[in-house]
Amino acid sequence: MTEQTDFDSDETYLDDFDIAPVRLTVDLGALVDNWKEMARRSGRASTAAVVKADAYGLGLEDCGTALYEAGARDFFVAAVQEGVTLRTYAPDARIYVLSGIWPGQERMFYENDLVPVIISEEQLAFWMSVTAEHGDHPCALHIDTGFNRLGLPAEEAIAFAEDVSRPASFSPVLVMSHLHSGDSPASPLNRSQLESFQRVAAAFEGVPTSLSASAGIFLGPEYHFDLTRPGIAAYGGEAVNGMQALKPVAKAEARIIQIRDAPSGSTVSYGATHQLSRNSRLAVVSAGYADGYLRSLSGSGVPLRAGGAPGAFGFIANRRVPVIGRVTMDLTIFDVTDVPENEIRTGDYIELFGPNIALDDTARAGGTIGYELLTALGLRYERRYIYPDD
C-alpha cells in the first residue's frame, strides 16, 4: 500500500493558471468594446450578439453575461441547449435558435422563451401545428437568398407572406437571411442577395428584418435593415478579407516543458521532415492538435508547406519564433535559437495567438480561418477572464 503524504495546509500553491500546460486569456472588456463598435457601425439598426458554439469557443456563460451587461438584448445561438443555458444569464433577452425546432423540443422553447428560426418548409409546417396546439409563440423565418444552405426559398417565402389563408396567429418577429460573400465586398453576389432580400422584406411589411452578420455590417447602411448580427468581429477575428480586425479578445499560450540543444544536421519531430541547418535551441511546448493547434500549422511535413507557404509562429521575449517540424497531438516545437538564453526558460509561456500573433495570421498559416481556431479550442485550456472593470 502506498503511504499517503500529508501536505501542510498552510503551504502556498501556485495558481492553476500560472502552471497550466495550456492557458487562455479572454479579455471581456475587448469583447464588449468590439461589440459596441459593431453597434456603432450598424447605425440605426439594433445590434444582436451571436454567442453560438460556446461564444466562438470563448465561453458562453462569461461572454454572454458580459454582452448582456453591455446592453445586448438580442442573442443568437445555434442549438436549443445553448439557448437554455444562456437564458440563465440573459433573463429578459430575446434568444434566437438558428437551427430551428424539431419534435420533442417544444417544451424547451416555450418554458425558456426561446425563438426558433424556422429554416425549412418542413419546420414551418411543424411549427404551425405546434402553435395551433400550444398557443402562439414568437418565431423567426430564415430565407434563402442564394446561399443554398438553410432557409425557405425567397419566392416561396413571398408567396407564403401573401397567402391570405395562412393562420392569422402566425406572425414572425423577425425575417432574416445570410450573405455568403460578405467578406468579399467587391463580389456582385452581395448586391444580388440584397435585392432578393429586399423583395422578401417588402412582402413581410411591418416585420423586423435582418441580413448582415459581421461582414455585411461593413458593406454599409443598405445592408443593415432592422437588426445586425455581429459574430467574429466581436471576438477579435477578421470579418472582411484584407481588413484589420478589431481588438484581440483571446490569447492562447502553451508552457515550455523542455528547452533542448540540437546539433546542425539533426532532424525534428515526426517523419524527420525538418533538418536543422545550424546548432539550435528548441522549445518544446505542451500544446498540439488536441488543443486545437492544428497539425496544418506545422513548419514542415504537411501539404501546405510543400507549396512554400510558411508555418506558424509563436511569440516570446518580444520575438517571433517559428514552429519547426510537425505539430503533434500534445506537443509543438519552436525554434528559439535567436532568443537570448537569459530571456527564456522552462516554465515560460509561448503565445500561440493573441495580441502579438494575430489570430487570423495563425489561421492562414494553417490554411483556415480564425473562426476555426477559436471554436477548436479544447477543454484542456485553463481559462482566465478579464472583466470590463478589471
Salt bridges, closest charged atoms under 4 A:
ASP15 OD1 - ARG384 NH2 3.41
ASP33 OD2 - LYS247 NZ 2.67
GLU37 OE2 - ARG40 NH2 2.66
GLU37 OE2 - ARG41 NE 2.86
ASP92 OD1 - ARG73 NE 3.72
GLU111 OE2 - ARG107 NH1 2.89
GLU133 OE2 - HIS134 NE2 3.82
GLU222 OE1 - ARG191 NH2 2.83
GLU238 OE2 - ARG364 NH2 2.96
GLU253 OE1 - ARG23 NE 2.77
GLU253 OE2 - LYS251 NZ 3.96
ASP291 OD1 - ARG380 NE 2.83
ASP330 OD1 - ARG380 NH2 2.98
ASP335 OD2 - ARG278 NH2 3.67
ASP338 OD1 - ARG278 NH1 3.13
GLU343 OE1 - ARG319 NH1 2.96
ASP348 OD1 - ARG345 NE 3.85
ASP361 OD1 - ARG364 NH2 2.75
